[in-house]
Structure formats: C-alpha cells, structure tokens
Amino acid sequence: MDIWAALPASPAAGPTLIWTLSEDSPSLDRCLGRRAIYRGTVRRKPIELAAVATAAVPGLTPTAVSSAPDDPADFDSALLLDSEGKRWRVRSPRHAEASARLETEFLVLRAFAPGIRAELPFLMPTVAGSVRLGPLSTFVYSHLAGSTRSVEELTAGPDVLAREIGVALAAIHDLPRSLVSNADLPSYTPNEFRQRRLNELDQAATTGKIPPALLLRWEHALEDVSLWRFNPSVVHGDLHEDNLLVEGQRVTAVTGWTDLRIGDPADDFAWLVASNEQDFVDAVLGAYTASRRDTPDTHLLRRAALSAEFALAQYLVKGIASDDSGMIAEAEDMLATLARDIEEHGGQPISVEPQPAVVAPATGGTAAVAPAAGAEPVVRAADAGVAGSVPSVTVVPLPVPAPVQPAVHVTPIPVEPAAAAGGPDDTSTAAISIIDVTKDQTVTKD
C-alpha cells in the first residue's frame, strides 16, 4: 500500500516494518505473553500493539501496522490502518513512570475544551480508547494528518516553516494558565524553577560522571539570578521534532502532551537551540515574538541553551535510575563530547555574568580558577603530580574580613597631670583625709 510506504520509521527500529493482519493473526494473549507483561521494562512489537488496540477500541479491525517514531526509552508506538481505511496511533509505555505520563496526557487532552482547540493554529490528538495491562496503560489515538521530520529537514526547510513553528510555540505559551491549574498540573515561579534545576544539578553531581567543567558552567548559570527573570507561561514541556506533524510547509498538529506545566517558556526552545542552526532559530524566535501577547524576555535563548545541555545530565540520571548500561554509556559519551566542544570552541553563551576562567597550574603548582571581575575566587586544588579528585560541589573559600570599624568613633579623654594632693584647688579624692573616728577622740563633759 502506497500510504504505508511513506510512513517514517522508528529511529530505534531501523527500516519501517509493515505487517498485514488476517484472521490467523495471534490472539491478544499470545501476542503479549501474559507472563512477560508485568516484569521490568515492557517492549512490544508493532504487531503486538495492533492486538492491544483491538481491546482498547471495540470494533477496530486492523489490516496493516507500521512502527512509528517515539522516545525509545519510554514508549513503543505504531500506526494502524483499519478495514475502513482509517488510521490510528497506538502508544504503549515501557515502564510505570511512562505509563503515568500517558495518563497525565489523557487528563490534559480532556482539559482542552472544543473552544480552546478551535483557537489553536494546529490540531491536537484525541484519545479513542485505552486498555490497562497490569500496571501499564496503553492508549489509542485518532491519527492526525502530517508526518514527523528530522531536525535537519526542518532547519533546511523554507522560512515559512520556521514561522509556522514560531506561531505554534506562541499559541502554546499564550494558553490560559487556568487550563493547567484547574487540571492540578505542576506550576513553578521563576525562583522555584531555578531551585528545582539546582536540586537536579546536585543529584547529577553525586553520580561522579559529569565533567567538572560542565558542573561549574551550569552552576554558574543557575546562580546568575539576572538570567532567571521571566514571566512564567504554559509550557508544552516535551517539545521536539518528533512531536510536530508537518504537511507541506504547515505545522498541522502537535502531539506528546505528557509534561504540560506552568514554567519557563525557554524549555520549549531547547531542541531548536541544540540544532546549532542560528538562522533557523532566529526566524522561529522572530515569528514567536511577533505572535505572542507578552514580549519574551531577552535571556530566553540563553536559558534554552542551558536546558539543552542539562538534558544530557537528566538523561544520565534517568539511565542510572533504570540501571540501563546502554543509556549510561551513551549519556557519558555525549557529556564528554559537549565538554570537549565547550573547551575548544567556548560553547553557546548561557550566563549573563562572565564565568570564572580556569587557569592552568604552574609547574609543580596547583590548579585554580581565575575569578571574573567582581566575582568571588573559586579554587580547585590537586596534589602535585597526582590527579586530584574534583569535588562535585564547588568549594568557595570565605574571604578574610577586614577589621570592623565602629559606627561611632569614640575618642578617649586625655589624662591631665595630677596636681599635688591637698592643694587648695584639688578636688580629687586624694585631697580628702580619712580619719578613724574610733581613735583619739576627746569627750567633753559639761
């Protein structure tokens, strides 16, 4: 079938695989394997997802199935074609946390009333049915027109496509905040969001797998308060190329609404900044700025660059939490590459205040960090000739305080030379004779 030949393949699955289903296809129980459903991470093939879809949507009769792009660490996805020529998307979680995200998305999509959807310049998914297998919930969505494109294809596209993406981002960020608060979804002030990132940085530092230069770079940006002055808005939270459906030169739909929240709008720009295509980013930002009701803050792209870099640390922590050696190795490799690129080329600017520069140690000396103008010195020491261990938390020595001057200067009264005791003008106590009245007293009697 020609329509299936055009379907994109999953990055983790290689070439697009197409199955045609018949009456002899395996039953639901046989496809899933009941003994394997509830143990650890669940991975399902597209033909298995087709069987699950028949349980989620009564009357659905799949005739063909293809793999679909998605986050391979969290979800398995497939596109179905039914007997009536309609297409559907099946999304199945691989673990409990991913299942909770899908259930949150279900609540989010229900919160988008028809009136709100009608004002958006793109379409949104509609849940057609769901089925719970053990602790995990699989959802079936009505298929949306358009297809996903790689970042390279998007950045190489015409300017009108960049404008479409900017308009879509502006529409998301201008959604009423009550939509999020009424659904009891997360909401962060700028300082709460910054503190949350600092906590995540501390957690990532404890792994001992983050290059020290990156820790210093991110910590400096997070402590730069001037960088975090922005107006919170509704944020998609998981926006990237796989969640944008494009048809021709138009963005037809936005999917993946699992992380909707009120927070930093820069997070939705992280995937764009990571493309390193500045002309494309500028075109998107220009259309975004023109379409938004509120003027974006001047440091939005700086925080987006920080978010793009920090995503590697979050990926590492996620791999360690799931004990996935492949994810851990991949994250370490990407972090090392990023650290080398920043060392060689400087990286994208993320801090408003200049970052302290690392000073090479003298022969037989110790390594130090030269502070920027007005910054406190930061010292990292290592034993001479021995590779020193760099602490995950920057150690800032306390400056030696200068002598404190009193608020009021007290001048002591000068001491004048004492006059001879007993003089006519002597008023000191030394001029007074003390007489013992109990001795040598004469009693006079009349």
Helices and strands as residue ranges (DSSP letters): H 2-5, E 18-20, H 28-32, H 34-37, H 46-56, E 62-67, E 75-82, E 87-93, H 96-111, H 114-119, E 127-133, E 136-142, H 151-155, H 159-173, H 178-182, H 190-205, H 212-222, G 225-228, E 233-235, G 241-243, E 244-247, E 250-254, E 261-263, G 265-269, H 270-273, H 278-291, H 300-321, H 325-345, E 357-359, E 368-370, G 429-431
